[in-house]
Amino acid sequence: MSPRAGKPGPHTLAFVESPVQLLNVLEWAHTRAPWTGLTLVVLSPVDPMTRGQLRRMSELAREDGHEVRWEEARGGTSAPFRTVGGLAALLRRARRIVMGDPFSRYVQLLLTITRARELVVVDDGTATMEFVGQLARGERLVRWHRKGSRPGARDLLFAPVSSSARRRLTPSRGARGRQVEIFSSMPIAEVPDGVTVTAHDFAWTRSRFGPPRITKGADMVGTSLVETGVVDAERYLDAVRTLAKAHGATRYFAHRRESSEKLHRLAVETGLEIVRPDLPLELIARRGPVGRTILSFPSTVVHTLPLALAGTEVTVAVCDIDPAWLTRTASPRASGFLSGVTDSARGVERLLAVPGT
């Protein structure tokens, strides 16, 4: 057990559904609770790449002295009932809940059970920016790429649970008041009343890995904007091809949600080496080797990589998403949100356009 962590137990209970969420729970523990052992619950998805990264991150968590509980939370129709039932006792005993995705229906359901008076939300990428804004404005919790679309039948059915979760994530005063903390590397424009915002600078990552060996070329970072229905696939392929040629990129680090079909086309049509990382990109880049320039479209990494690579000579360059690349079904908020992700990024080089697309 790491000397930084105490005895694992039910007092601090963390829920994660992705490798980045798990990384950011470890970062929070390193910064805010260095002597606290977490009981870390992995609500495992079905995607093989995500599961693989989660297992690698779980090993790192155990090395730091934390207890990891792996839940097959999506293994069939009865899995959610088994998972929630098995976690009920832990939820009722926990004094602090740490979560990575307050938009998750699973997490929202678990929040209705807990009596914890300390709630912590760690980064889940750019979604954190939207969550904090919605909480400050008293709006219902809706992911940014779905905002503006009409709620479906499942949304309406789940609405009471979502509303309850939003109330629980709102600080309250008094003897039985709730404390809410946001642990984030994202720019937070609107801070809800009573919420504590703690800066996240990847101190754990920098202490554990690197500095990396830096190569002469450039690397590209993939995005799942095509898979989420925001960006047209053909436009995206054209942009990657042009950007890679202009900057001499040789490797393409795939997002865990990118489809195999799209990645195959990218490899054939651009000549890029497709890399499927086994850990979050912040750790991959910090371990190295990594290109002297990292090219990205608007995404979480334009905020996190400059922090993880602080003190190195790596430049992170971000290319804007042209509104013409958006699909007809993209949320009305998509263009503004993506521009805001780029505009608010610090320590990056701005690429205003991709020539030839």
N, C-alpha and C positions, 0 to 999 in steps of 0.2 A: 504493500500500500504506500502511495506517495505520502511523504511527510506533510504535504500541503493539505491533504484531505483528512477529515475526521472520520469517525465510524459511520458507514452508510446507515441510513435509517429513514423512517417515514416523515421526518420533520420537514424536509425540503424535497418536494416531488416535482420532477420535470417531465414534460411530454414533448416528444419530437416525432416528426413524420418525414424529415428529410435530412441528408448529411449536413447541409449548411446550418440547419436549426441546431443539430447536435453540436457542431463546432462552436456555435455562438453560445450555447449553454456552458460549454467548457470555458469559453472566454469570460462569461459572466462570473462563473465560479472562481476563476483565477483573480478577477478584479474585485469582486464584491463580497465573496464568501470563501477566502482562501483556506480556511480551516474547517469548512463544512463538507461532509460527504453527502452526495446526492443519491437519491434513488431515481434513476433515469429510465423512464418508460419509453421504449421505441414502439410506436404504433405503425408497424411495418406495412408498406405498400406492396403491390404485387410486381412492379417493374423490376426486372432482374438487375439492371445497372444501379438503380437507387438502392436496392437491397444490399448489393455488394459494397457500395460506399458506406452504407450504414453499419455494416458488420466491421469494416475497417475502422470507422470512427468509434464504434463501441469498444474495440480493443484499446484505442487510445484513452477512452474514458476510464476503463478498468485500470490501465496503467497509472492513472492519476488518483486511483483509490475510490472511484465511484462504483456504486452497484448499478448494473444494467439489467433491466427486465425487458425481454423481447416478447412482444405480443403479436401474434398472427391476426391482426385486427381486421383484416379483409379476406380471410380465408373461408369464404362461403357465407350464406345468408344468416347463419346462426352466430358467426364470429363476433359481430358487434355486441350481441347480448352476453356472450361469454366474457368478452373483454371488459365491458362495463361492470358486469357482476363481479368479476375477479378483482377489479380495482376499487370497488366501493369502500372497502374497509380502509385502504391506504388513503383514499381521498378524504375520508371523514377525519382521519387522524392528522393529516398534514397541516402544518402551520403556515407553510409557504408553497405556492404553486408557481413553477416556472414553465412558460409555454413558448413555442416558436411560431404558432400560426393561429391567431385569434379568429381568423375567418373560417377555420376548419370546423365542419359540423361535428366531427368527433370531439374536438376540444371544447366546443361550445356545450355539448351534451355533458361532458365530464365536469364542466364548471357549475352545472346545476346541482351537482352532488356535494361538492367540497364545501367545507366550512372555513377554509383558510382565509385569514385576514390580510395576508401579504401576497400580492399577485405581481408577477414579473413577466413582461413580454420581451423576449430577445428578438433580434433581427430575423426576419424571414425575407430578406431582400428588399426590393423597392416597395413591396406590399406594406411594409411597416410605415412608410410615409403616408400611404392612403389610410391605413388603420388609425393613425394618430389624428389625422385631419377629420375623419368621420366621427371619432370619439369626441373631439373638441366641438364639433358642430351638432352633436346629438343625432346623427344620422344612423340609419340601419347599416349593419356591416355587410358590404358588398365588395368583392374584388374589383379592382380598377378596370380590367378588361371586360367585365360584365356590366359595369355601371351604364345606365341608359337603356338597357334592354328590359323587357317586361318580365316580372317574376313568373317562374313556371309553377306547376302544381306542387312540386316538391318544396320549392321556396316558400310557398304559402303555408304548407303543412308544417314546415320547420320554423316558421316565423316566431311563435311563442318562445321556443328555445333560444333562438338568436337574440330576441329582445331581452330575455333573462340574462344571457351571457354579457350583453352590452351593459346592463345595469350592474352586474358584478364587476365589470372592468372599469366602472366609474368610482373614483375614490369617495369615501364617506367619512364623516367625523363621528366623534363620540366614543364611548367605551367599547363598542363593538364595530368601530369604523374599519374601513378597508384602506390599505395602502397599495398604491399601484405605481410600479416603476417600469419605464421603458429603457431598455439597454440597447443602444443603437449607434451604428456608424453612419446612418443616413442623416441628411439634413432635415431637421424638424422645424417646420415653419409655424405650426399652430400647436401650442402645448395646452392640453386640457387642464382646467383648474384642479389643483391638488395632485397632479401627476408629477412624479420625479423622473427627469430624463438624465440618464448617465451615459457619458461618451464611451464608445467602444472603439479602441484603437488597435486591436489585434495583438495585444501584449503577450498573450499566451502563445500564439502562433510564432511570433518573433523570438520568443525565448526558447521554443522547442525546435525550430527548424532554421536552416540557413546560416549565413547569407548564401544565396544561390550562385552557381557559376553562370555567367551571362554570355550568350552566344552573339554572333554578329548579326544574325538575321532577325526576322519578325515572326511573331506567332499571332494567330487569330483566335478569338473566343467566340464560340457559337451561341446562338440564342434560340429559344423555343417560341418566338413570336409567330412563326408559321404554324406551329402545332396548336397554338392557342387561338388561331383564327384571326390574328391582328394584321399580319403582313402577308402579301401575296407570295407564293412560293417562287414563281418565275422571277419576280422582281428581286427577291432575296438572293437567288442564285446568281443573277447578273451582278448584284452589288458585291457579293463575296468574290466573284471572279475578277472584277475590276479592281477592287481594293487589294486583293492579294498580289495582282500583277504590279500595281503602282508602288507597293511597299516591299516587294520581294518576300512575301510571307511563304513559309514552307510547311508549317504545321497548323492544324485546325483542331482546337480543343472542343470537343462536342459537349453540348449541354445534355444532361442526363435524360431530358424529355424529347430530344430530337429523334425523328424517325429514322430507321435504318435505310429506307428508300431514299430519303433526302440526302443522307450522308453518303450513300453510294454514288448518287449523281454528283455531289460536290467533289468526291475523290476523282471520278472519271473526267469531269468537265473542267476542273481547275488544277488537277495535279497535286493538290494539297494532301499531306499525310494526315489522315483522320486519327486523332488520339481520343480514346475514351478513358478519361481519368478515373482512377480508383479511389480518389479522395477529392474533397472540394478544391476548386482551382486555387484558392488562396494558399493552401498547403502545398499543392503541386508547384506553384510558382516560387514559393519561398524555399522549397527543397532544391529546385532547379534540376537540370539546366533550363534556362528560360531565355527567350529572345530579348534583344536590347529594346525592342519596341513590341508592345502588346496592343493589337488592334481589336476594338470591340464596338458593337452597336450599343445603344442605350440599355443598360441593364445594371444589376447590382454591382458587378465587378468594377465598374468605373468609379465606384465609391470605395470598395473594399480593397482592391489591389494596390492603390497608392499607399494605403495604410500598412498592409501586410508587407509591402516591398520598400517601406521607408528606410532610407539610408543606403539604398542600392542605386545603380545608374539606369534602371529600367524606366522607360517612358510608357505610360498608358495613353493611347490615342483613341478617341471615341468618334464614330461617324454618325451623324444625324440620320434619322429615318425620314425620308422624303414623304410628305403626305400622299403622294401619288402611289406609294408602295402599299398603302393600307387596303384591306379588303372592303367590299361593300358592307359586310356584316360587322366590321370592327366597331367597337363602342365609340360614340361621339366624343368621348373623353380621351381616346387613345393618343391622338396626335399631341394634344396639350400635355398629357401626362408624360409621354416619352421625351418631349422637349424639356420638360421640367427636370427629368432625371439627368439629362445632359447639362442643362444650365446650372444646376446646383452642385455638380461634381467639382471637387477641388483637386488640384495637382495633376490635371490631365491635359493633353493636347487636343484641341478641338479640330475635327475634320468636318467642314461645313457641308461638303457634298462629295458624292462619288462620281467622278467624271465618266461620262459615257453611258450612264444608266437612264 
